[in-house]
Amino acid sequence: MRSPHTFALLLWGSVAVLAALGPDRATLWPATVAYTSAFLALLHLWRRHRAYLDDPRVLLGGAVLLRVTLFPALPDLSDDLFRYVWDGWLSFSGMNPYLYPPADPALAAWQGSPLYLALNSAAYHSVYPPLSQVVFFAGGAAYEHLGWPAAAYVVKGGFLALEVAGIAGIFFALRALGRECASLALYAWNPLVLVTIAGSGHTEGGLTAALGLLAFGVASGRGKTAWCGLVLAAASKGVPIVLAPLLFRRLKEAGGSGRALGDAWPAALLALALALPVIAPGALAGVISSLDLYVRLFEFNGGLYLLAQEVVRAFTGEDYGRTIGPLLRWLFLGIALLVSLRWPVRGAEDWFQGALLLFGLYLATATTVHPWYLGWGLALVPLTSFIRGPWLWASWAAFLTYFTYAGGPHGVLTAIFWGGVALFLVRDLEGAIRDRLLRWAGRRKARQLEDVLQDGSLLDLGAGEGYVAAELRRADRTIYLMDVRPSFQVPLPGVVYDGSRVPLRDGAVDTVLLSLALHHAENPDRVLAEALRVARKRVLVTESTYRWGWERNALEVADRWANRGRGMETKEAGGGATLHFRTVGSWLGAFSEAGAEVLESRRLNRVGHRHHLFVLRPRGVRGAPAPLP
């Protein structure tokens, strides 16, 4: 294995190439190669050399070095810097930047400057929150006295300094949580973060500082610090205000409602001071108007937005983008409220998961998702492994969306970005999704068995997680679980056995249930014989059956996919995993050979795989069931 220094140098060298290339729209192809090289080097270091990254000197020193390398670049991948300096120039000149859009005649004295000609969205009021305006002011002062590009470097330097402070905050949050600090590299060394903040000077640098303060407050249990961090985050980007209910619930969980509210007073004063420029007479209405227009008119890499737009256009032939955008905004607010009120907040880890989910939901429902917006969630990625995969994929794929500026296919680039996010989301949440599906399937299977299940004791043999048995519980039933693996997830008594000999006396239970279990057994006939031996009244068998060979092949593929990661595979000597699917006739023959009487045989469903129920009576007459061990 190569030394970690080799990959660290590769990452730094790739970033140096990016700085040399601009990067700008004319050099996007070579810049993408360098960007991908840096990204892959980071992933290798994260996967194979975490001890190396866990050294604060390497981690933090490398973060500063990478930023210094990109700082001299002035990429043309975004022209937001011109608007930042414009707002600051107005502030420095004594004009409230929220009062008038740049194109308003009231600003005629400034409109003759080269800076005005380079602005984007000159017809719109500024929507940049107050914390960002503080940095803009410094850039405006530099523009007044030194011009461009000195003003651009002052703004970039201000946001870069704030971002470095935020990285320190996240570092100390990880220390407070007792976690390895190597995960901070996923943000601090991430090439997207480097390009968008150190390179392009976006306001996400200020947001990182606020999120670092917020993260440290949550991780260390300092309520006042957390509230102030939240206010600064909202004063940097606006959207983080949706985290307020979640933060209150976390602080309430840690110290009660009184303390959670009492700790908010310094943040309330800070919010009031920062809001004064925005709520000045005539300013707020313009800001709200521009925000609404951004939602209705602007679109870039919007996942659900573009999908909904194309679906509606396919059915109606009309473009309803101006309607879909606001609807998605309300959809997000509704879901955000639900998440904020229902998401568990028992610990700091829970809170970081909820916050990361809320940022992700916002971007998924937004009409515009510029690459630098990913910095919101990436700053929290080091603090939790929850849905980390989608964020990391997005941090690579976001760079591809810059090709839209160079005439690239917007729809294809958006599909690559969001398609990858969806795939990684499914992968990361596979366990949780599978568990919910298993619980739902357990309820459905239990309903199918109720009419043939008698009272008394029940042994669920091959119980898996135990979700079917849990749904069959009643006051007049005693239920036990048994399986070859200790994976029970329900509060019922369970025993692990060897898959061959059931450790119970003959007739120990009234009923044995084999729910989709025999085809997973290494020797299904042996398991069936054991079930008939220990059952006093009945054995209930449900199985996936088939009629044609292609159905059997489909069953194998579906079963292996659905049960991967659950440890349900069986092994034959010298062979691989084996699944023993049979036809209905084959099962009936096996039951007869085992000496069981088939009381009922019927298909449980009309559509889908042939899910079959067999109700068996054991051979011989049994007395009262023997007590279980």
C-alpha positions as CSV (number, residue, x, y, z in Angstrom):
1,M,0.0,0.0,0.0
2,R,1.4,3.4,-1.0
3,S,2.2,5.9,1.7
4,P,-0.6,8.4,2.6
5,H,1.9,11.2,1.8
6,T,1.7,10.1,-1.8
7,F,-2.1,10.6,-2.0
8,A,-2.0,13.8,0.1
9,L,0.5,15.2,-2.5
10,L,-1.7,13.9,-5.3
11,L,-4.6,15.8,-3.8
12,W,-2.6,19.0,-3.3
13,G,-1.2,18.7,-6.8
14,S,-4.6,18.3,-8.3
15,V,-5.8,21.4,-6.4
16,A,-2.8,23.3,-7.7
17,V,-3.7,22.4,-11.2
18,L,-7.3,23.6,-10.6
19,A,-5.8,26.9,-9.4
20,A,-3.7,27.2,-12.5
21,L,-6.6,26.4,-14.7
22,G,-8.8,29.1,-13.1
23,P,-10.9,27.0,-13.2
24,D,-13.0,28.8,-15.8
25,R,-15.5,27.8,-18.4
26,A,-12.9,27.4,-21.1
27,T,-10.9,24.8,-19.1
28,L,-13.7,22.7,-17.7
29,W,-12.6,19.4,-19.2
30,P,-9.1,19.4,-17.8
31,A,-10.4,20.9,-14.6
32,T,-12.8,18.0,-14.2
33,V,-9.9,15.6,-14.5
34,A,-8.0,17.4,-11.9
35,Y,-11.1,17.7,-9.7
36,T,-11.8,14.0,-9.9
37,S,-8.2,13.2,-9.2
38,A,-8.4,15.3,-6.0
39,F,-11.7,13.7,-5.0
40,L,-10.5,10.1,-5.5
41,A,-7.3,10.9,-3.5
42,L,-9.5,12.2,-0.6
43,L,-11.7,9.1,-0.7
44,H,-8.6,6.8,-0.6
45,L,-7.1,8.7,2.3
46,W,-10.4,8.5,4.1
47,R,-10.9,4.8,3.5
48,R,-7.3,3.6,4.0
49,H,-5.4,6.2,6.0
50,R,-7.7,7.6,8.7
51,A,-4.9,7.5,11.3
52,Y,-2.9,9.8,9.1
53,L,-5.9,12.2,8.7
54,D,-6.6,12.0,12.5
55,D,-3.4,13.9,13.2
56,P,-4.5,17.5,13.8
57,R,-1.3,18.9,12.3
58,V,-2.0,17.0,9.0
59,L,-5.7,17.6,9.0
60,L,-5.8,21.3,9.9
61,G,-2.5,22.2,8.3
62,G,-3.5,20.5,5.1
63,A,-6.8,22.3,5.1
64,V,-5.1,25.7,5.3
65,L,-2.5,24.7,2.7
66,L,-5.2,23.6,0.2
67,R,-7.0,26.9,0.7
68,V,-4.0,29.0,0.3
69,T,-3.2,27.2,-3.0
70,L,-6.6,28.1,-4.5
71,F,-7.0,31.6,-3.0
72,P,-5.2,33.5,-5.8
73,A,-7.6,32.1,-8.4
74,L,-10.6,34.2,-9.6
75,P,-12.7,31.6,-11.5
76,D,-15.4,32.7,-13.9
77,L,-17.6,29.7,-12.8
78,S,-19.7,32.2,-10.9
79,D,-20.1,36.0,-11.1
80,D,-21.6,36.4,-7.6
81,L,-18.4,38.1,-6.4
82,F,-19.3,41.2,-8.4
83,R,-22.7,41.4,-6.6
84,Y,-21.0,40.9,-3.2
85,V,-18.7,43.8,-3.8
86,W,-21.6,45.9,-5.2
87,D,-23.6,45.4,-2.0
88,G,-20.5,46.3,0.0
89,W,-19.8,49.4,-2.1
90,L,-23.3,50.7,-1.5
91,S,-23.0,50.0,2.3
92,F,-19.6,51.8,2.4
93,S,-21.2,54.7,0.6
94,G,-23.9,55.0,3.2
95,M,-26.7,53.3,1.1
96,N,-28.7,50.4,2.5
97,P,-28.1,47.6,-0.1
98,Y,-31.6,46.2,0.4
99,L,-33.5,49.3,-0.6
100,Y,-33.0,49.3,-4.3
101,P,-32.1,46.8,-7.0
102,P,-28.9,47.8,-8.9
103,A,-30.9,48.8,-12.0
104,D,-33.1,51.3,-10.1
105,P,-32.7,54.9,-11.2
106,A,-32.0,55.9,-7.5
107,L,-28.6,54.2,-7.9
108,A,-27.6,56.1,-11.1
109,A,-24.5,57.5,-9.4
110,W,-23.1,53.9,-9.2
111,Q,-24.4,52.6,-12.5
112,G,-21.6,54.1,-14.5
113,S,-18.9,51.9,-12.9
114,P,-17.4,48.7,-14.6
115,L,-18.7,46.8,-11.5
116,Y,-22.3,47.5,-12.5
117,L,-21.8,46.2,-16.0
118,A,-20.5,42.9,-14.6
119,L,-23.5,42.3,-12.2
120,N,-26.0,39.5,-12.5
121,S,-29.7,39.9,-11.7
122,A,-29.5,43.7,-11.7
123,A,-33.2,44.0,-11.6
124,Y,-33.5,42.1,-8.3
125,H,-33.1,43.4,-4.7
126,S,-30.2,41.9,-2.8
127,V,-31.2,38.8,-0.9
128,Y,-27.9,38.2,0.9
129,P,-28.4,38.1,4.7
130,P,-26.7,40.5,7.2
131,L,-23.7,38.4,8.2
132,S,-22.6,38.3,4.6
133,Q,-23.1,42.0,4.2
134,V,-20.5,42.6,6.9
135,V,-17.9,40.9,4.7
136,F,-19.3,42.7,1.7
137,F,-18.7,46.0,3.4
138,A,-15.0,45.3,3.7
139,G,-14.9,44.5,0.0
140,G,-16.8,47.6,-0.9
141,A,-14.3,49.7,1.1
142,A,-11.5,48.1,-0.9
143,Y,-13.3,48.7,-4.1
144,E,-13.7,52.4,-3.3
145,H,-10.0,52.8,-2.7
146,L,-8.2,50.0,-4.7
147,G,-10.8,48.8,-7.3
148,W,-11.1,45.3,-8.7
149,P,-9.6,42.7,-8.1
150,A,-8.4,43.9,-4.7
151,A,-12.0,44.1,-3.5
152,A,-12.6,40.5,-4.7
153,Y,-9.6,39.2,-2.7
154,V,-10.8,41.1,0.4
155,V,-14.2,39.4,0.2
156,K,-12.7,36.0,-0.5
157,G,-10.3,36.5,2.4
158,G,-13.1,37.4,4.7
159,F,-15.1,34.4,3.9
160,L,-12.1,32.2,3.9
161,A,-11.2,33.4,7.4
162,L,-14.7,32.7,8.6
163,E,-14.6,29.2,7.1
164,V,-11.4,28.3,8.8
165,A,-12.9,29.4,12.1
166,G,-15.9,27.1,11.2
167,I,-13.5,24.2,10.5
168,A,-12.0,24.7,14.0
169,G,-15.6,24.7,15.5
170,I,-16.4,21.4,13.8
171,F,-13.0,20.0,15.0
172,F,-13.8,20.9,18.6
173,A,-17.3,19.5,18.1
174,L,-15.8,16.2,17.1
175,R,-13.5,16.3,20.2
176,A,-16.5,17.0,22.4
177,L,-18.3,14.0,20.9
178,G,-15.3,11.8,21.5
179,R,-15.1,11.0,17.7
180,E,-12.1,10.6,15.5
181,C,-11.3,13.9,13.8
182,A,-10.3,12.3,10.5
183,S,-13.9,12.6,9.2
184,L,-13.4,16.4,9.2
185,A,-11.3,15.9,6.0
186,L,-14.5,15.0,4.2
187,Y,-15.3,18.7,4.4
188,A,-12.0,20.4,5.0
189,W,-10.2,18.6,2.1
190,N,-13.2,18.3,-0.2
191,P,-12.4,19.8,-3.6
192,L,-15.9,21.2,-4.1
193,V,-15.6,23.2,-0.8
194,L,-12.1,24.4,-1.9
195,V,-13.3,25.5,-5.4
196,T,-16.5,27.2,-4.2
197,I,-15.1,29.1,-1.1
198,A,-11.3,29.4,-1.4
199,G,-11.6,29.7,-5.2
200,S,-14.9,31.5,-5.9
201,G,-15.4,33.2,-2.5
202,H,-19.0,32.2,-1.9
203,T,-20.8,33.2,1.2
204,E,-20.9,29.6,2.4
205,G,-17.6,30.4,4.2
206,G,-19.7,32.5,6.7
207,L,-22.2,29.8,7.0
208,T,-19.5,27.3,7.8
209,A,-18.3,29.5,10.7
210,A,-21.9,29.6,12.0
211,L,-22.4,25.9,11.6
212,G,-19.1,25.2,13.4
213,L,-20.3,27.3,16.3
214,L,-23.7,25.6,16.3
215,A,-22.2,22.1,16.1
216,F,-19.8,22.8,19.0
217,G,-22.8,24.1,21.0
218,V,-24.9,21.0,20.3
219,A,-22.0,18.6,20.8
220,S,-20.8,20.1,24.1
221,G,-24.3,20.9,25.5
222,R,-23.8,24.7,25.5
223,G,-27.2,26.0,24.7
224,K,-26.2,29.7,24.4
225,T,-23.4,28.8,22.0
226,A,-25.8,26.7,19.9
227,W,-28.5,29.3,19.7
228,C,-25.9,32.0,18.7
229,G,-24.6,29.6,16.0
230,L,-28.1,29.1,14.6
231,V,-28.7,32.9,14.5
232,L,-25.5,33.5,12.6
233,A,-26.2,30.6,10.2
234,A,-29.6,32.1,9.4
235,A,-27.9,35.5,9.1
236,S,-25.5,34.0,6.6
237,K,-27.8,32.0,4.4
238,G,-31.4,32.2,5.7
239,V,-32.4,28.6,5.2
240,P,-30.9,27.3,8.5
241,I,-33.7,29.0,10.4
242,V,-35.6,25.7,9.8
243,L,-33.3,24.0,12.3
244,A,-34.7,26.1,15.2
245,P,-37.5,23.7,16.3
246,L,-35.1,20.8,16.1
247,L,-32.6,22.7,18.2
248,F,-35.2,23.6,20.8
249,R,-36.2,20.0,21.1
250,R,-32.6,18.9,21.5
251,L,-31.9,21.5,24.2
252,K,-35.2,20.7,25.9
253,E,-34.2,17.0,26.0
254,A,-30.9,17.8,27.5
255,G,-32.0,20.4,30.1
256,G,-35.7,21.1,30.0
257,S,-37.9,23.7,28.4
258,G,-37.0,26.5,30.8
259,R,-33.3,26.2,30.2
260,A,-33.7,25.7,26.4
261,L,-35.6,29.0,26.2
262,G,-33.5,30.8,28.7
263,D,-30.3,30.0,26.8
264,A,-31.8,31.8,23.7
265,W,-31.7,35.3,25.0
266,P,-28.1,36.2,23.8
267,A,-29.0,34.9,20.4
268,A,-32.3,36.9,20.3
269,L,-30.3,40.1,20.9
270,L,-27.8,39.1,18.2
271,A,-30.7,38.4,15.8
272,L,-32.2,41.8,16.5
273,A,-28.9,43.6,15.8
274,L,-28.3,41.7,12.6
275,A,-31.9,42.2,11.4
276,L,-32.0,46.0,11.7
277,P,-30.6,46.7,8.2
278,V,-33.1,44.3,6.6
279,I,-36.2,45.6,8.4
280,A,-35.4,49.2,7.6
281,P,-38.4,51.1,6.0
282,G,-38.8,50.0,2.4
283,A,-36.1,47.3,2.5
284,L,-38.0,44.2,3.7
285,A,-40.7,44.3,1.0
286,G,-38.0,44.3,-1.8
287,V,-36.1,41.4,-0.3
288,I,-39.3,39.3,0.0
289,S,-40.3,40.2,-3.5
290,S,-36.9,39.1,-4.9
291,L,-36.9,35.9,-2.9
292,D,-40.3,35.0,-4.4
293,L,-39.1,35.8,-7.9
294,Y,-36.0,33.6,-7.4
295,V,-38.3,30.6,-6.5
296,R,-40.6,31.3,-9.5
297,L,-38.2,32.2,-12.2
298,F,-34.7,30.8,-11.5
299,E,-33.9,27.1,-12.1
300,F,-30.6,25.2,-12.0
301,N,-30.1,21.5,-11.2
302,G,-33.5,21.4,-9.4
303,G,-34.2,17.7,-8.8
304,L,-37.9,17.3,-8.0
305,Y,-38.6,20.6,-9.7
306,L,-37.3,19.6,-13.1
307,L,-38.9,16.1,-12.8
308,A,-42.3,17.6,-11.9
309,Q,-42.0,20.2,-14.6
310,E,-41.3,17.6,-17.3
311,V,-44.0,15.2,-16.1
312,V,-46.6,18.0,-16.1
313,R,-45.4,19.2,-19.5
314,A,-45.7,15.7,-20.9
315,F,-49.4,15.6,-19.9
316,T,-50.5,19.1,-20.6
317,G,-48.0,20.5,-23.1
318,E,-47.6,23.6,-20.8
319,D,-44.8,24.9,-18.6
320,Y,-46.0,25.2,-15.1
321,G,-42.6,26.0,-13.6
322,R,-43.8,29.2,-12.0
323,T,-46.5,27.2,-10.1
324,I,-44.4,24.1,-9.3
325,G,-41.6,26.1,-7.7
326,P,-43.8,27.7,-4.9
327,L,-45.6,24.5,-4.4
328,L,-42.4,22.7,-3.7
329,R,-41.4,25.4,-1.3
330,W,-44.6,24.8,0.7
331,L,-44.0,21.0,0.4
332,F,-40.6,21.5,2.0
333,L,-41.9,23.6,4.8
334,G,-44.5,21.0,5.6
335,I,-42.1,18.1,5.6
336,A,-39.5,20.2,7.6
337,L,-42.1,20.9,10.3
338,L,-42.9,17.2,10.5
339,V,-39.2,16.2,10.7
340,S,-38.6,18.9,13.3
341,L,-41.4,17.7,15.5
342,R,-40.9,13.9,15.1
343,W,-37.2,13.3,14.5
344,P,-35.6,11.7,17.6
345,V,-33.2,14.1,19.5
346,R,-32.1,11.9,22.4
347,G,-28.4,12.7,21.7
348,A,-26.2,15.0,19.6
349,E,-25.9,12.4,16.9
350,D,-29.6,12.4,16.4
351,W,-29.7,16.1,16.1
352,F,-26.9,16.2,13.4
353,Q,-28.8,13.5,11.5
354,G,-32.0,15.5,11.6
355,A,-30.2,18.7,10.5
356,L,-28.5,17.0,7.6
357,L,-31.8,15.5,6.5
358,L,-33.5,18.9,6.6
359,F,-30.7,20.5,4.4
360,G,-31.0,17.6,2.0
361,L,-34.8,17.9,1.8
362,Y,-34.4,21.6,1.1
363,L,-32.0,21.0,-1.8
364,A,-34.2,18.2,-3.2
365,T,-37.2,20.5,-3.4
366,A,-35.4,23.7,-4.5
367,T,-35.7,25.1,-8.0
368,T,-32.0,26.1,-7.9
369,V,-29.1,24.0,-6.5
370,H,-25.8,25.7,-7.3
371,P,-22.7,23.6,-6.5
372,W,-21.8,25.8,-3.5
373,Y,-25.1,25.0,-1.9
374,L,-23.7,21.6,-1.1
375,G,-21.5,23.2,1.5
376,W,-24.5,23.5,3.8
377,G,-24.7,19.8,4.4
378,L,-21.0,18.9,3.8
379,A,-20.1,20.9,6.9
380,L,-22.2,18.5,9.0
381,V,-21.1,15.3,7.2
382,P,-18.1,14.8,9.5
383,L,-20.4,14.7,12.5
384,T,-22.6,11.8,11.4
385,S,-22.4,8.8,9.1
386,F,-26.1,9.2,8.3
387,I,-26.7,9.6,4.5
388,R,-23.0,10.4,4.0
389,G,-22.9,8.6,0.7
390,P,-25.4,10.9,-1.1
391,W,-23.6,14.0,0.1
392,L,-20.2,12.8,-1.0
393,W,-21.5,11.8,-4.4
394,A,-23.2,15.1,-4.8
395,S,-20.0,16.9,-3.9
396,W,-18.3,15.3,-6.9
397,A,-21.2,15.4,-9.3
398,A,-22.0,19.1,-8.6
399,F,-18.8,20.1,-10.4
400,L,-20.2,18.5,-13.6
401,T,-23.2,20.9,-13.4
402,Y,-20.8,23.8,-14.3
403,F,-20.8,22.4,-17.8
404,T,-24.3,23.9,-18.1
405,Y,-22.6,27.4,-18.2
406,A,-20.6,26.2,-21.2
407,G,-23.7,25.0,-23.1
408,G,-23.8,21.4,-21.7
409,P,-27.1,19.5,-21.5
410,H,-28.8,20.7,-18.4
411,G,-31.3,17.9,-18.2
412,V,-28.6,15.2,-18.5
413,L,-26.3,16.8,-16.0
414,T,-29.2,17.2,-13.5
415,A,-30.1,13.5,-14.0
416,I,-26.6,12.4,-13.3
417,F,-26.4,14.4,-10.2
418,W,-29.8,13.5,-8.7
419,G,-29.8,9.9,-10.1
420,G,-26.5,9.3,-8.2
421,V,-27.9,10.9,-5.1
422,A,-30.9,8.6,-5.2
423,L,-28.8,5.5,-5.7
424,F,-26.5,6.3,-2.8
425,L,-29.5,7.3,-0.6
426,V,-31.1,3.9,-1.2
427,R,-27.7,2.2,-0.4
428,D,-27.2,4.2,2.8
429,L,-30.8,3.7,4.0
430,E,-31.1,0.1,2.8
431,G,-31.1,-1.3,6.3
432,A,-33.8,1.1,7.6
433,I,-35.9,0.7,4.4
434,R,-35.6,-3.1,4.7
435,D,-36.5,-3.1,8.4
436,R,-39.7,-1.0,7.7
437,L,-40.6,-3.4,4.8
438,L,-40.1,-6.4,7.0
439,R,-42.3,-4.9,9.7
440,W,-45.0,-4.2,7.0
441,A,-44.6,-7.7,5.6
442,G,-44.8,-9.2,9.1
443,R,-48.2,-7.5,9.6
444,R,-49.5,-8.8,6.2
445,K,-48.3,-12.3,6.9
446,A,-49.8,-12.4,10.4
447,R,-53.2,-11.4,8.9
448,Q,-53.0,-14.2,6.4
449,L,-52.4,-16.7,9.3
450,E,-55.0,-15.6,11.8
451,D,-57.8,-17.8,10.4
452,V,-55.8,-21.0,10.7
453,L,-53.9,-20.3,13.9
454,Q,-55.3,-21.9,17.1
455,D,-54.8,-20.8,20.7
456,G,-52.1,-22.1,22.9
457,S,-48.3,-22.0,22.5
458,L,-46.6,-21.1,19.2
459,L,-43.0,-21.7,18.1
460,D,-41.9,-19.5,15.2
461,L,-39.1,-21.6,13.8
462,G,-36.9,-19.5,11.5
463,A,-38.4,-16.4,13.0
464,G,-35.9,-13.9,11.6
465,E,-36.4,-10.6,13.3
466,G,-39.7,-11.9,14.8
467,Y,-42.0,-9.4,13.2
468,V,-44.6,-12.0,12.2
469,A,-44.7,-13.5,15.7
470,A,-45.0,-10.1,17.3
471,E,-48.1,-9.4,15.2
472,L,-49.7,-12.7,16.3
473,R,-49.4,-12.0,20.0
474,R,-52.6,-12.3,22.0
475,A,-53.5,-12.8,25.6
476,D,-54.3,-16.5,25.1
477,R,-51.2,-17.2,23.1
478,T,-47.6,-17.9,24.3
479,I,-45.1,-17.3,21.5
480,Y,-41.5,-18.3,21.3
481,L,-38.9,-17.5,18.6
482,M,-36.1,-19.8,17.3
483,D,-33.6,-19.2,14.5
484,V,-30.0,-20.0,13.5
485,R,-28.9,-16.4,14.1
486,P,-29.6,-14.0,17.0
487,S,-31.4,-11.3,15.0
488,F,-34.6,-11.0,17.0
489,Q,-35.9,-7.4,17.1
490,V,-39.1,-7.9,19.2
491,P,-39.6,-8.4,23.0
492,L,-40.4,-12.1,22.8
493,P,-38.3,-15.0,24.2
494,G,-36.0,-16.4,21.6
495,V,-33.5,-19.3,21.3
496,V,-30.7,-19.8,18.7
497,Y,-30.3,-23.3,17.5
498,D,-28.0,-25.2,15.1
499,G,-30.5,-25.4,12.2
500,S,-30.8,-29.2,12.6
501,R,-32.0,-30.4,16.0
502,V,-34.7,-28.3,17.7
503,P,-33.8,-28.3,21.4
504,L,-37.4,-29.2,22.6
505,R,-39.2,-32.3,23.7
506,D,-41.7,-34.1,21.5
507,G,-45.0,-32.2,21.4
508,A,-43.6,-29.3,23.3
509,V,-45.7,-26.7,21.6
510,D,-49.2,-26.6,20.2
511,T,-48.2,-25.0,16.9
512,V,-45.0,-24.6,14.9
513,L,-44.8,-21.8,12.3
514,L,-42.4,-22.0,9.4
515,S,-43.0,-18.7,7.6
516,L,-40.9,-18.5,4.4
517,A,-38.2,-20.4,6.3
518,L,-37.8,-23.9,4.7
519,H,-36.2,-22.7,1.5
520,H,-33.5,-21.1,3.5
521,A,-32.7,-24.2,5.5
522,E,-29.6,-26.2,4.6
523,N,-31.7,-29.3,5.0
524,P,-35.4,-28.4,4.7
525,D,-36.7,-31.9,5.1
526,R,-34.8,-32.3,8.4
527,V,-36.2,-29.0,9.7
528,L,-39.7,-30.1,8.6
529,A,-39.3,-33.3,10.5
530,E,-38.2,-31.5,13.6
531,A,-41.2,-29.1,13.4
532,L,-43.6,-32.1,13.1
533,R,-41.9,-33.7,16.1
534,V,-42.2,-30.8,18.5
535,A,-45.7,-29.7,17.3
536,R,-48.7,-31.1,19.2
537,K,-51.5,-29.8,17.0
538,R,-50.4,-28.2,13.8
539,V,-47.5,-27.0,11.7
540,L,-48.2,-24.0,9.5
541,V,-45.9,-23.6,6.5
542,T,-45.8,-20.7,4.1
543,E,-43.5,-20.9,1.1
544,S,-42.7,-19.2,-2.2
545,T,-43.5,-21.8,-4.8
546,Y,-43.2,-21.8,-8.6
547,R,-44.6,-23.6,-11.7
548,W,-42.1,-22.8,-14.4
549,G,-38.3,-22.8,-14.4
550,W,-38.1,-19.1,-15.1
551,E,-40.2,-18.4,-12.0
552,R,-37.7,-20.3,-9.9
553,N,-34.8,-18.3,-11.3
554,A,-36.7,-15.1,-10.6
555,L,-37.4,-16.2,-7.0
556,E,-33.7,-16.9,-6.4
557,V,-32.6,-13.5,-7.8
558,A,-35.3,-11.6,-5.8
559,D,-34.7,-13.6,-2.6
560,R,-30.9,-13.0,-2.7
561,W,-31.4,-9.3,-3.3
562,A,-34.1,-8.8,-0.6
563,N,-32.2,-10.7,2.0
564,R,-28.6,-9.7,1.4
565,G,-27.0,-8.4,4.6
566,R,-29.5,-10.3,6.8
567,G,-27.2,-13.4,7.1
568,M,-29.9,-15.8,5.8
569,E,-27.7,-17.6,3.2
570,T,-27.1,-21.3,3.6
571,K,-24.0,-23.1,2.6
572,E,-23.4,-26.5,1.1
573,A,-20.1,-28.2,1.5
574,G,-17.7,-26.7,-1.0
575,G,-20.5,-24.7,-2.6
576,G,-22.2,-21.3,-2.5
577,A,-25.4,-20.1,-1.0
578,T,-28.3,-22.5,-1.7
579,L,-32.1,-21.8,-1.8
580,H,-34.5,-24.7,-1.8
581,F,-37.5,-23.5,-3.7
582,R,-40.0,-26.2,-4.7
583,T,-43.3,-26.6,-6.6
584,V,-46.6,-27.1,-4.7
585,G,-46.6,-30.7,-5.7
586,S,-43.0,-31.3,-4.5
587,W,-43.9,-29.8,-1.1
588,L,-47.0,-31.9,-0.8
589,G,-44.8,-35.0,-1.6
590,A,-42.3,-34.0,1.1
591,F,-45.1,-33.5,3.7
592,S,-46.5,-36.9,2.9
593,E,-43.1,-38.6,3.1
594,A,-42.6,-36.9,6.5
595,G,-45.9,-38.5,7.7
596,A,-47.9,-35.3,8.0
597,E,-51.5,-34.9,7.1
598,V,-52.3,-31.9,4.9
599,L,-55.4,-30.2,6.3
600,E,-55.3,-27.2,3.9
601,S,-53.3,-26.1,0.9
602,R,-54.0,-22.7,-0.8
603,R,-52.4,-19.8,-2.5
604,L,-52.3,-16.7,-0.3
605,N,-52.1,-14.1,-3.1
606,R,-53.4,-13.5,-6.6
607,V,-50.6,-11.4,-8.0
608,G,-46.9,-11.8,-7.6
609,H,-44.9,-14.8,-6.6
610,R,-46.9,-17.9,-5.7
611,H,-47.0,-17.5,-1.9
612,H,-48.6,-20.7,-0.6
613,L,-50.0,-21.9,2.7
614,F,-49.9,-25.5,4.0
615,V,-51.7,-26.5,7.2
616,L,-50.3,-29.8,8.5
617,R,-51.2,-32.2,11.3
618,P,-48.3,-34.1,12.9
619,R,-48.4,-37.9,12.9
620,G,-49.8,-39.6,16.0
621,V,-51.9,-38.2,18.9
622,R,-50.2,-35.8,21.4
623,G,-51.0,-35.1,25.0
624,A,-50.6,-31.8,26.7
625,P,-47.5,-29.9,25.5
626,A,-44.4,-30.3,27.6
627,P,-43.0,-27.1,29.3
628,L,-40.4,-25.3,27.3
629,P,-36.9,-24.9,28.7
